[in-house]
Amino acid sequence: MADVSGEATRTLDAREIDGEPFGAILAALEDLPADGTLELVNSFEPEPLYDVLDDRGFVHETERVADDEFHVYISVAE
């Protein structure tokens, strides 16, 4: 599991975004420090996002915490 205890961890709850959250996710990733982690909270597993993350040099780990809640920990690939 990603280290989410550090100060460089940021959380984005896509469930609180009106409309398509893709732009907000990309903006949060652009602002992410090299040693930071973005915790994305979503109501479904955002499988289409995974290829975009791979293409942009990010790695991710996904945790299903409830039937309708997924946490995706995203960080810069080393």
PDB file with one MODEL, atoms N, CA, C and O in Angstrom:
MODEL        1
ATOM      1  N   MET A   1       0.842  -1.183   0.000  1.00  0.00           N
ATOM      2  CA  MET A   1       0.000   0.000   0.000  1.00  0.00           C
ATOM      3  C   MET A   1       0.881   1.238   0.000  1.00  0.00           C
ATOM      4  O   MET A   1       1.960   1.237   0.592  1.00  0.00           O
ATOM      5  N   ALA A   2       0.432   2.272  -0.651  1.00  0.00           N
ATOM      6  CA  ALA A   2       1.175   3.522  -0.717  1.00  0.00           C
ATOM      7  C   ALA A   2       1.274   4.145   0.668  1.00  0.00           C
ATOM      8  O   ALA A   2       0.399   3.959   1.513  1.00  0.00           O
ATOM      9  N   ASP A   3       2.358   4.891   0.886  1.00  0.00           N
ATOM     10  CA  ASP A   3       2.531   5.589   2.155  1.00  0.00           C
ATOM     11  C   ASP A   3       1.659   6.834   2.132  1.00  0.00           C
ATOM     12  O   ASP A   3       1.994   7.817   1.471  1.00  0.00           O
ATOM     13  N   VAL A   4       0.561   6.797   2.837  1.00  0.00           N
ATOM     14  CA  VAL A   4      -0.359   7.926   2.843  1.00  0.00           C
ATOM     15  C   VAL A   4      -0.306   8.699   4.148  1.00  0.00           C
ATOM     16  O   VAL A   4      -1.178   9.521   4.429  1.00  0.00           O
ATOM     17  N   SER A   5       0.724   8.431   4.947  1.00  0.00           N
ATOM     18  CA  SER A   5       0.812   9.093   6.246  1.00  0.00           C
ATOM     19  C   SER A   5       1.567  10.420   6.186  1.00  0.00           C
ATOM     20  O   SER A   5       1.476  11.219   7.118  1.00  0.00           O
ATOM     21  N   GLY A   6       2.306  10.666   5.114  1.00  0.00           N
ATOM     22  CA  GLY A   6       3.136  11.855   5.035  1.00  0.00           C
ATOM     23  C   GLY A   6       2.358  13.112   4.701  1.00  0.00           C
ATOM     24  O   GLY A   6       1.199  13.060   4.290  1.00  0.00           O
ATOM     25  N   GLU A   7       3.021  14.240   4.888  1.00  0.00           N
ATOM     26  CA  GLU A   7       2.394  15.526   4.604  1.00  0.00           C
ATOM     27  C   GLU A   7       2.176  15.745   3.114  1.00  0.00           C
ATOM     28  O   GLU A   7       1.372  16.591   2.724  1.00  0.00           O
ATOM     29  N   ALA A   8       2.887  14.988   2.273  1.00  0.00           N
ATOM     30  CA  ALA A   8       2.782  15.168   0.831  1.00  0.00           C
ATOM     31  C   ALA A   8       1.554  14.465   0.258  1.00  0.00           C
ATOM     32  O   ALA A   8       1.357  14.459  -0.957  1.00  0.00           O
ATOM     33  N   THR A   9       0.733  13.878   1.116  1.00  0.00           N
ATOM     34  CA  THR A   9      -0.479  13.222   0.652  1.00  0.00           C
ATOM     35  C   THR A   9      -1.604  14.233   0.519  1.00  0.00           C
ATOM     36  O   THR A   9      -1.861  15.029   1.422  1.00  0.00           O
ATOM     37  N   ARG A  10      -2.264  14.183  -0.620  1.00  0.00           N
ATOM     38  CA  ARG A  10      -3.419  15.050  -0.859  1.00  0.00           C
ATOM     39  C   ARG A  10      -4.596  14.171  -1.211  1.00  0.00           C
ATOM     40  O   ARG A  10      -4.423  13.100  -1.793  1.00  0.00           O
ATOM     41  N   THR A  11      -5.792  14.613  -0.865  1.00  0.00           N
ATOM     42  CA  THR A  11      -6.991  13.845  -1.138  1.00  0.00           C
ATOM     43  C   THR A  11      -7.900  14.629  -2.067  1.00  0.00           C
ATOM     44  O   THR A  11      -8.122  15.826  -1.884  1.00  0.00           O
ATOM     45  N   LEU A  12      -8.423  13.927  -3.073  1.00  0.00           N
ATOM     46  CA  LEU A  12      -9.414  14.502  -3.983  1.00  0.00           C
ATOM     47  C   LEU A  12     -10.601  13.553  -3.996  1.00  0.00           C
ATOM     48  O   LEU A  12     -10.480  12.400  -4.411  1.00  0.00           O
ATOM     49  N   ASP A  13     -11.743  14.038  -3.543  1.00  0.00           N
ATOM     50  CA  ASP A  13     -12.960  13.224  -3.526  1.00  0.00           C
ATOM     51  C   ASP A  13     -13.757  13.542  -4.781  1.00  0.00           C
ATOM     52  O   ASP A  13     -14.432  14.568  -4.861  1.00  0.00           O
ATOM     53  N   ALA A  14     -13.670  12.646  -5.760  1.00  0.00           N
ATOM     54  CA  ALA A  14     -14.342  12.861  -7.042  1.00  0.00           C
ATOM     55  C   ALA A  14     -15.860  12.846  -6.897  1.00  0.00           C
ATOM     56  O   ALA A  14     -16.574  13.342  -7.769  1.00  0.00           O
ATOM     57  N   ARG A  15     -16.347  12.287  -5.816  1.00  0.00           N
ATOM     58  CA  ARG A  15     -17.790  12.247  -5.591  1.00  0.00           C
ATOM     59  C   ARG A  15     -18.357  13.635  -5.339  1.00  0.00           C
ATOM     60  O   ARG A  15     -19.561  13.848  -5.483  1.00  0.00           O
ATOM     61  N   GLU A  16     -17.502  14.582  -4.964  1.00  0.00           N
ATOM     62  CA  GLU A  16     -17.948  15.942  -4.650  1.00  0.00           C
ATOM     63  C   GLU A  16     -17.860  16.884  -5.853  1.00  0.00           C
ATOM     64  O   GLU A  16     -18.207  18.061  -5.750  1.00  0.00           O
ATOM     65  N   ILE A  17     -17.398  16.367  -6.986  1.00  0.00           N
ATOM     66  CA  ILE A  17     -17.217  17.191  -8.178  1.00  0.00           C
ATOM     67  C   ILE A  17     -18.459  17.081  -9.059  1.00  0.00           C
ATOM     68  O   ILE A  17     -18.887  15.979  -9.402  1.00  0.00           O
ATOM     69  N   ASP A  18     -19.036  18.233  -9.425  1.00  0.00           N
ATOM     70  CA  ASP A  18     -20.170  18.238 -10.350  1.00  0.00           C
ATOM     71  C   ASP A  18     -19.633  18.013 -11.760  1.00  0.00           C
ATOM     72  O   ASP A  18     -18.721  18.713 -12.199  1.00  0.00           O
ATOM     73  N   GLY A  19     -20.189  17.054 -12.457  1.00  0.00           N
ATOM     74  CA  GLY A  19     -19.761  16.784 -13.824  1.00  0.00           C
ATOM     75  C   GLY A  19     -18.561  15.856 -13.866  1.00  0.00           C
ATOM     76  O   GLY A  19     -18.281  15.123 -12.918  1.00  0.00           O
ATOM     77  N   GLU A  20     -17.865  15.907 -14.986  1.00  0.00           N
ATOM     78  CA  GLU A  20     -16.719  15.034 -15.248  1.00  0.00           C
ATOM     79  C   GLU A  20     -15.525  15.433 -14.380  1.00  0.00           C
ATOM     80  O   GLU A  20     -15.086  16.582 -14.432  1.00  0.00           O
ATOM     81  N   PRO A  21     -14.989  14.496 -13.579  1.00  0.00           N
ATOM     82  CA  PRO A  21     -13.877  14.841 -12.678  1.00  0.00           C
ATOM     83  C   PRO A  21     -12.489  14.753 -13.316  1.00  0.00           C
ATOM     84  O   PRO A  21     -11.496  15.060 -12.657  1.00  0.00           O
ATOM     85  N   PHE A  22     -12.400  14.341 -14.578  1.00  0.00           N
ATOM     86  CA  PHE A  22     -11.098  14.088 -15.200  1.00  0.00           C
ATOM     87  C   PHE A  22     -10.173  15.308 -15.153  1.00  0.00           C
ATOM     88  O   PHE A  22      -8.992  15.176 -14.830  1.00  0.00           O
ATOM     89  N   GLY A  23     -10.693  16.474 -15.468  1.00  0.00           N
ATOM     90  CA  GLY A  23      -9.876  17.694 -15.451  1.00  0.00           C
ATOM     91  C   GLY A  23      -9.340  18.012 -14.063  1.00  0.00           C
ATOM     92  O   GLY A  23      -8.185  18.409 -13.913  1.00  0.00           O
ATOM     93  N   ALA A  24     -10.177  17.839 -13.057  1.00  0.00           N
ATOM     94  CA  ALA A  24      -9.748  18.100 -11.674  1.00  0.00           C
ATOM     95  C   ALA A  24      -8.681  17.103 -11.239  1.00  0.00           C
ATOM     96  O   ALA A  24      -7.749  17.458 -10.517  1.00  0.00           O
ATOM     97  N   ILE A  25      -8.820  15.863 -11.677  1.00  0.00           N
ATOM     98  CA  ILE A  25      -7.821  14.846 -11.335  1.00  0.00           C
ATOM     99  C   ILE A  25      -6.482  15.198 -11.969  1.00  0.00           C
ATOM    100  O   ILE A  25      -5.448  15.151 -11.303  1.00  0.00           O
ATOM    101  N   LEU A  26      -6.498  15.553 -13.261  1.00  0.00           N
ATOM    102  CA  LEU A  26      -5.245  15.918 -13.933  1.00  0.00           C
ATOM    103  C   LEU A  26      -4.615  17.155 -13.310  1.00  0.00           C
ATOM    104  O   LEU A  26      -3.393  17.221 -13.174  1.00  0.00           O
ATOM    105  N   ALA A  27      -5.426  18.133 -12.930  1.00  0.00           N
ATOM    106  CA  ALA A  27      -4.892  19.343 -12.295  1.00  0.00           C
ATOM    107  C   ALA A  27      -4.238  18.993 -10.959  1.00  0.00           C
ATOM    108  O   ALA A  27      -3.177  19.525 -10.630  1.00  0.00           O
ATOM    109  N   ALA A  28      -4.854  18.117 -10.200  1.00  0.00           N
ATOM    110  CA  ALA A  28      -4.279  17.707  -8.913  1.00  0.00           C
ATOM    111  C   ALA A  28      -2.967  16.966  -9.124  1.00  0.00           C
ATOM    112  O   ALA A  28      -2.035  17.126  -8.335  1.00  0.00           O
ATOM    113  N   LEU A  29      -2.882  16.163 -10.171  1.00  0.00           N
ATOM    114  CA  LEU A  29      -1.649  15.430 -10.452  1.00  0.00           C
ATOM    115  C   LEU A  29      -0.535  16.359 -10.918  1.00  0.00           C
ATOM    116  O   LEU A  29       0.630  16.136 -10.587  1.00  0.00           O
ATOM    117  N   GLU A  30      -0.870  17.391 -11.675  1.00  0.00           N
ATOM    118  CA  GLU A  30       0.133  18.355 -12.129  1.00  0.00           C
ATOM    119  C   GLU A  30       0.742  19.105 -10.954  1.00  0.00           C
ATOM    120  O   GLU A  30       1.907  19.500 -10.999  1.00  0.00           O
ATOM    121  N   ASP A  31      -0.040  19.299  -9.912  1.00  0.00           N
ATOM    122  CA  ASP A  31       0.390  20.049  -8.725  1.00  0.00           C
ATOM    123  C   ASP A  31       1.021  19.144  -7.667  1.00  0.00           C
ATOM    124  O   ASP A  31       1.423  19.620  -6.605  1.00  0.00           O
ATOM    125  N   LEU A  32       1.111  17.847  -7.948  1.00  0.00           N
ATOM    126  CA  LEU A  32       1.612  16.881  -6.976  1.00  0.00           C
ATOM    127  C   LEU A  32       3.132  16.925  -6.890  1.00  0.00           C
ATOM    128  O   LEU A  32       3.809  16.839  -7.915  1.00  0.00           O
ATOM    129  N   PRO A  33       3.682  17.060  -5.676  1.00  0.00           N
ATOM    130  CA  PRO A  33       5.143  17.016  -5.540  1.00  0.00           C
ATOM    131  C   PRO A  33       5.686  15.659  -5.981  1.00  0.00           C
ATOM    132  O   PRO A  33       4.963  14.663  -5.964  1.00  0.00           O
ATOM    133  N   ALA A  34       6.944  15.621  -6.373  1.00  0.00           N
ATOM    134  CA  ALA A  34       7.562  14.385  -6.876  1.00  0.00           C
ATOM    135  C   ALA A  34       7.478  13.254  -5.862  1.00  0.00           C
ATOM    136  O   ALA A  34       7.390  12.087  -6.245  1.00  0.00           O
ATOM    137  N   ASP A  35       7.505  13.584  -4.572  1.00  0.00           N
ATOM    138  CA  ASP A  35       7.434  12.545  -3.539  1.00  0.00           C
ATOM    139  C   ASP A  35       6.042  12.443  -2.922  1.00  0.00           C
ATOM    140  O   ASP A  35       5.861  11.803  -1.886  1.00  0.00           O
ATOM    141  N   GLY A  36       5.062  13.075  -3.560  1.00  0.00           N
ATOM    142  CA  GLY A  36       3.715  13.108  -3.006  1.00  0.00           C
ATOM    143  C   GLY A  36       2.834  11.974  -3.494  1.00  0.00           C
ATOM    144  O   GLY A  36       3.167  11.254  -4.435  1.00  0.00           O
ATOM    145  N   THR A  37       1.715  11.842  -2.834  1.00  0.00           N
ATOM    146  CA  THR A  37       0.698  10.854  -3.188  1.00  0.00           C
ATOM    147  C   THR A  37      -0.655  11.554  -3.246  1.00  0.00           C
ATOM    148  O   THR A  37      -1.008  12.329  -2.357  1.00  0.00           O
ATOM    149  N   LEU A  38      -1.399  11.270  -4.298  1.00  0.00           N
ATOM    150  CA  LEU A  38      -2.772  11.755  -4.398  1.00  0.00           C
ATOM    151  C   LEU A  38      -3.696  10.598  -4.060  1.00  0.00           C
ATOM    152  O   LEU A  38      -3.636   9.539  -4.685  1.00  0.00           O
ATOM    153  N   GLU A  39      -4.544  10.803  -3.073  1.00  0.00           N
ATOM    154  CA  GLU A  39      -5.563   9.812  -2.736  1.00  0.00           C
ATOM    155  C   GLU A  39      -6.857  10.251  -3.421  1.00  0.00           C
ATOM    156  O   GLU A  39      -7.479  11.241  -3.036  1.00  0.00           O
ATOM    157  N   LEU A  40      -7.244   9.496  -4.436  1.00  0.00           N
ATOM    158  CA  LEU A  40      -8.471   9.776  -5.171  1.00  0.00           C
ATOM    159  C   LEU A  40      -9.576   8.899  -4.605  1.00  0.00           C
ATOM    160  O   LEU A  40      -9.447   7.676  -4.560  1.00  0.00           O
ATOM    161  N   VAL A  41     -10.661   9.526  -4.174  1.00  0.00           N
ATOM    162  CA  VAL A  41     -11.811   8.798  -3.639  1.00  0.00           C
ATOM    163  C   VAL A  41     -12.902   8.855  -4.699  1.00  0.00           C
ATOM    164  O   VAL A  41     -13.230   9.924  -5.213  1.00  0.00           O
ATOM    165  N   ASN A  42     -13.464   7.680  -5.021  1.00  0.00           N
ATOM    166  CA  ASN A  42     -14.460   7.618  -6.073  1.00  0.00           C
ATOM    167  C   ASN A  42     -15.531   6.603  -5.708  1.00  0.00           C
ATOM    168  O   ASN A  42     -15.307   5.733  -4.868  1.00  0.00           O
ATOM    169  N   SER A  43     -16.685   6.714  -6.335  1.00  0.00           N
ATOM    170  CA  SER A  43     -17.791   5.800  -6.066  1.00  0.00           C
ATOM    171  C   SER A  43     -17.715   4.526  -6.908  1.00  0.00           C
ATOM    172  O   SER A  43     -18.511   3.608  -6.715  1.00  0.00           O
ATOM    173  N   PHE A  44     -16.763   4.466  -7.838  1.00  0.00           N
ATOM    174  CA  PHE A  44     -16.554   3.279  -8.663  1.00  0.00           C
ATOM    175  C   PHE A  44     -15.064   3.169  -8.955  1.00  0.00           C
ATOM    176  O   PHE A  44     -14.320   4.135  -8.781  1.00  0.00           O
ATOM    177  N   GLU A  45     -14.631   2.003  -9.394  1.00  0.00           N
ATOM    178  CA  GLU A  45     -13.223   1.849  -9.741  1.00  0.00           C
ATOM    179  C   GLU A  45     -12.978   2.545 -11.074  1.00  0.00           C
ATOM    180  O   GLU A  45     -13.579   2.170 -12.080  1.00  0.00           O
ATOM    181  N   PRO A  46     -12.106   3.552 -11.101  1.00  0.00           N
ATOM    182  CA  PRO A  46     -11.909   4.360 -12.310  1.00  0.00           C
ATOM    183  C   PRO A  46     -10.929   3.708 -13.295  1.00  0.00           C
ATOM    184  O   PRO A  46      -9.876   4.266 -13.602  1.00  0.00           O
ATOM    185  N   GLU A  47     -11.294   2.528 -13.778  1.00  0.00           N
ATOM    186  CA  GLU A  47     -10.406   1.767 -14.656  1.00  0.00           C
ATOM    187  C   GLU A  47      -9.915   2.548 -15.882  1.00  0.00           C
ATOM    188  O   GLU A  47      -8.749   2.398 -16.247  1.00  0.00           O
ATOM    189  N   PRO A  48     -10.747   3.376 -16.540  1.00  0.00           N
ATOM    190  CA  PRO A  48     -10.238   4.127 -17.698  1.00  0.00           C
ATOM    191  C   PRO A  48      -9.085   5.076 -17.348  1.00  0.00           C
ATOM    192  O   PRO A  48      -8.278   5.424 -18.211  1.00  0.00           O
ATOM    193  N   LEU A  49      -9.014   5.482 -16.106  1.00  0.00           N
ATOM    194  CA  LEU A  49      -7.955   6.394 -15.660  1.00  0.00           C
ATOM    195  C   LEU A  49      -6.588   5.711 -15.613  1.00  0.00           C
ATOM    196  O   LEU A  49      -5.563   6.378 -15.756  1.00  0.00           O
ATOM    197  N   TYR A  50      -6.558   4.406 -15.417  1.00  0.00           N
ATOM    198  CA  TYR A  50      -5.297   3.705 -15.204  1.00  0.00           C
ATOM    199  C   TYR A  50      -4.337   3.832 -16.388  1.00  0.00           C
ATOM    200  O   TYR A  50      -3.142   4.041 -16.181  1.00  0.00           O
ATOM    201  N   ASP A  51      -4.828   3.712 -17.612  1.00  0.00           N
ATOM    202  CA  ASP A  51      -3.957   3.849 -18.785  1.00  0.00           C
ATOM    203  C   ASP A  51      -3.409   5.268 -18.895  1.00  0.00           C
ATOM    204  O   ASP A  51      -2.254   5.463 -19.275  1.00  0.00           O
ATOM    205  N   VAL A  52      -4.235   6.259 -18.563  1.00  0.00           N
ATOM    206  CA  VAL A  52      -3.792   7.655 -18.593  1.00  0.00           C
ATOM    207  C   VAL A  52      -2.674   7.849 -17.572  1.00  0.00           C
ATOM    208  O   VAL A  52      -1.674   8.505 -17.865  1.00  0.00           O
ATOM    209  N   LEU A  53      -2.837   7.287 -16.386  1.00  0.00           N
ATOM    210  CA  LEU A  53      -1.802   7.401 -15.359  1.00  0.00           C
ATOM    211  C   LEU A  53      -0.505   6.753 -15.829  1.00  0.00           C
ATOM    212  O   LEU A  53       0.570   7.337 -15.685  1.00  0.00           O
ATOM    213  N   ASP A  54      -0.600   5.559 -16.386  1.00  0.00           N
ATOM    214  CA  ASP A  54       0.590   4.869 -16.896  1.00  0.00           C
ATOM    215  C   ASP A  54       1.290   5.700 -17.960  1.00  0.00           C
ATOM    216  O   ASP A  54       2.513   5.833 -17.941  1.00  0.00           O
ATOM    217  N   ASP A  55       0.521   6.259 -18.887  1.00  0.00           N
ATOM    218  CA  ASP A  55       1.090   7.054 -19.981  1.00  0.00           C
ATOM    219  C   ASP A  55       1.778   8.315 -19.480  1.00  0.00           C
ATOM    220  O   ASP A  55       2.699   8.819 -20.122  1.00  0.00           O
ATOM    221  N   ARG A  56       1.339   8.823 -18.343  1.00  0.00           N
ATOM    222  CA  ARG A  56       1.890  10.078 -17.803  1.00  0.00           C
ATOM    223  C   ARG A  56       2.950   9.852 -16.725  1.00  0.00           C
ATOM    224  O   ARG A  56       3.410  10.804 -16.094  1.00  0.00           O
ATOM    225  N   GLY A  57       3.334   8.593 -16.516  1.00  0.00           N
ATOM    226  CA  GLY A  57       4.421   8.310 -15.584  1.00  0.00           C
ATOM    227  C   GLY A  57       4.018   8.176 -14.131  1.00  0.00           C
ATOM    228  O   GLY A  57       4.832   8.410 -13.238  1.00  0.00           O
ATOM    229  N   PHE A  58       2.785   7.806 -13.885  1.00  0.00           N
ATOM    230  CA  PHE A  58       2.310   7.609 -12.520  1.00  0.00           C
ATOM    231  C   PHE A  58       2.070   6.128 -12.259  1.00  0.00           C
ATOM    232  O   PHE A  58       1.816   5.353 -13.181  1.00  0.00           O
ATOM    233  N   VAL A  59       2.154   5.754 -11.001  1.00  0.00           N
ATOM    234  CA  VAL A  59       1.779   4.415 -10.562  1.00  0.00           C
ATOM    235  C   VAL A  59       0.592   4.565  -9.619  1.00  0.00           C
ATOM    236  O   VAL A  59       0.377   5.632  -9.045  1.00  0.00           O
ATOM    237  N   HIS A  60      -0.178   3.485  -9.463  1.00  0.00           N
ATOM    238  CA  HIS A  60      -1.358   3.566  -8.604  1.00  0.00           C
ATOM    239  C   HIS A  60      -1.613   2.238  -7.910  1.00  0.00           C
ATOM    240  O   HIS A  60      -1.222   1.171  -8.381  1.00  0.00           O
ATOM    241  N   GLU A  61      -2.279   2.348  -6.782  1.00  0.00           N
ATOM    242  CA  GLU A  61      -2.800   1.196  -6.054  1.00  0.00           C
ATOM    243  C   GLU A  61      -4.234   1.529  -5.695  1.00  0.00           C
ATOM    244  O   GLU A  61      -4.539   2.641  -5.267  1.00  0.00           O
ATOM    245  N   THR A  62      -5.105   0.557  -5.873  1.00  0.00           N
ATOM    246  CA  THR A  62      -6.529   0.779  -5.616  1.00  0.00           C
ATOM    247  C   THR A  62      -6.991  -0.089  -4.456  1.00  0.00           C
ATOM    248  O   THR A  62      -6.647  -1.267  -4.360  1.00  0.00           O
ATOM    249  N   GLU A  63      -7.773   0.516  -3.583  1.00  0.00           N
ATOM    250  CA  GLU A  63      -8.347  -0.182  -2.436  1.00  0.00           C
ATOM    251  C   GLU A  63      -9.858   0.016  -2.458  1.00  0.00           C
ATOM    252  O   GLU A  63     -10.346   1.145  -2.497  1.00  0.00           O
ATOM    253  N   ARG A  64     -10.585  -1.084  -2.431  1.00  0.00           N
ATOM    254  CA  ARG A  64     -12.045  -1.002  -2.341  1.00  0.00           C
ATOM    255  C   ARG A  64     -12.402  -1.019  -0.867  1.00  0.00           C
ATOM    256  O   ARG A  64     -12.149  -2.001  -0.169  1.00  0.00           O
ATOM    257  N   VAL A  65     -12.989   0.070  -0.396  1.00  0.00           N
ATOM    258  CA  VAL A  65     -13.305   0.170   1.029  1.00  0.00           C
ATOM    259  C   VAL A  65     -14.785  -0.090   1.314  1.00  0.00           C
ATOM    260  O   VAL A  65     -15.168  -0.325   2.460  1.00  0.00           O
ATOM    261  N   ALA A  66     -15.607  -0.049   0.276  1.00  0.00           N
ATOM    262  CA  ALA A  66     -17.037  -0.356   0.380  1.00  0.00           C
ATOM    263  C   ALA A  66     -17.531  -0.685  -1.026  1.00  0.00           C
ATOM    264  O   ALA A  66     -16.804  -0.502  -2.003  1.00  0.00           O
ATOM    265  N   ASP A  67     -18.757  -1.165  -1.127  1.00  0.00           N
ATOM    266  CA  ASP A  67     -19.304  -1.493  -2.451  1.00  0.00           C
ATOM    267  C   ASP A  67     -19.293  -0.299  -3.388  1.00  0.00           C
ATOM    268  O   ASP A  67     -19.144  -0.459  -4.599  1.00  0.00           O
ATOM    269  N   ASP A  68     -19.451   0.905  -2.832  1.00  0.00           N
ATOM    270  CA  ASP A  68     -19.521   2.104  -3.659  1.00  0.00           C
ATOM    271  C   ASP A  68     -18.445   3.131  -3.286  1.00  0.00           C
ATOM    272  O   ASP A  68     -18.645   4.335  -3.446  1.00  0.00           O
ATOM    273  N   GLU A  69     -17.299   2.642  -2.786  1.00  0.00           N
ATOM    274  CA  GLU A  69     -16.206   3.564  -2.440  1.00  0.00           C
ATOM    275  C   GLU A  69     -14.852   2.911  -2.715  1.00  0.00           C
ATOM    276  O   GLU A  69     -14.518   1.855  -2.178  1.00  0.00           O
ATOM    277  N   PHE A  70     -14.098   3.582  -3.567  1.00  0.00           N
ATOM    278  CA  PHE A  70     -12.760   3.141  -3.930  1.00  0.00           C
ATOM    279  C   PHE A  70     -11.771   4.255  -3.630  1.00  0.00           C
ATOM    280  O   PHE A  70     -12.066   5.429  -3.855  1.00  0.00           O
ATOM    281  N   HIS A  71     -10.601   3.892  -3.121  1.00  0.00           N
ATOM    282  CA  HIS A  71      -9.520   4.840  -2.893  1.00  0.00           C
ATOM    283  C   HIS A  71      -8.371   4.424  -3.801  1.00  0.00           C
ATOM    284  O   HIS A  71      -7.899   3.288  -3.745  1.00  0.00           O
ATOM    285  N   VAL A  72      -7.927   5.356  -4.636  1.00  0.00           N
ATOM    286  CA  VAL A  72      -6.817   5.101  -5.545  1.00  0.00           C
ATOM    287  C   VAL A  72      -5.669   5.999  -5.098  1.00  0.00           C
ATOM    288  O   VAL A  72      -5.795   7.222  -5.061  1.00  0.00           O
ATOM    289  N   TYR A  73      -4.547   5.366  -4.760  1.00  0.00           N
ATOM    290  CA  TYR A  73      -3.353   6.094  -4.319  1.00  0.00           C
ATOM    291  C   TYR A  73      -2.432   6.230  -5.509  1.00  0.00           C
ATOM    292  O   TYR A  73      -1.963   5.232  -6.057  1.00  0.00           O
ATOM    293  N   ILE A  74      -2.168   7.467  -5.914  1.00  0.00           N
ATOM    294  CA  ILE A  74      -1.429   7.753  -7.136  1.00  0.00           C
ATOM    295  C   ILE A  74      -0.158   8.501  -6.774  1.00  0.00           C
ATOM    296  O   ILE A  74      -0.186   9.465  -6.009  1.00  0.00           O
ATOM    297  N   SER A  75       0.969   8.042  -7.338  1.00  0.00           N
ATOM    298  CA  SER A  75       2.240   8.722  -7.117  1.00  0.00           C
ATOM    299  C   SER A  75       3.078   8.647  -8.383  1.00  0.00           C
ATOM    300  O   SER A  75       2.781   7.884  -9.302  1.00  0.00           O
ATOM    301  N   VAL A  76       4.133   9.459  -8.410  1.00  0.00           N
ATOM    302  CA  VAL A  76       5.035   9.494  -9.565  1.00  0.00           C
ATOM    303  C   VAL A  76       5.855   8.213  -9.568  1.00  0.00           C
ATOM    304  O   VAL A  76       6.396   7.810  -8.538  1.00  0.00           O
ATOM    305  N   ALA A  77       5.946   7.574 -10.732  1.00  0.00           N
ATOM    306  CA  ALA A  77       6.752   6.348 -10.852  1.00  0.00           C
ATOM    307  C   ALA A  77       8.214   6.683 -10.595  1.00  0.00           C
ATOM    308  O   ALA A  77       8.707   7.732 -11.012  1.00  0.00           O
ATOM    309  N   GLU A  78       8.893   5.788  -9.910  1.00  0.00           N
ATOM    310  CA  GLU A  78      10.320   6.020  -9.614  1.00  0.00           C
ATOM    311  C   GLU A  78      11.182   5.519 -10.737  1.00  0.00           C
ATOM    312  O   GLU A  78      12.407   5.626 -10.670  1.00  0.00           O
TER     313      GLU A  78
ENDMDL
END
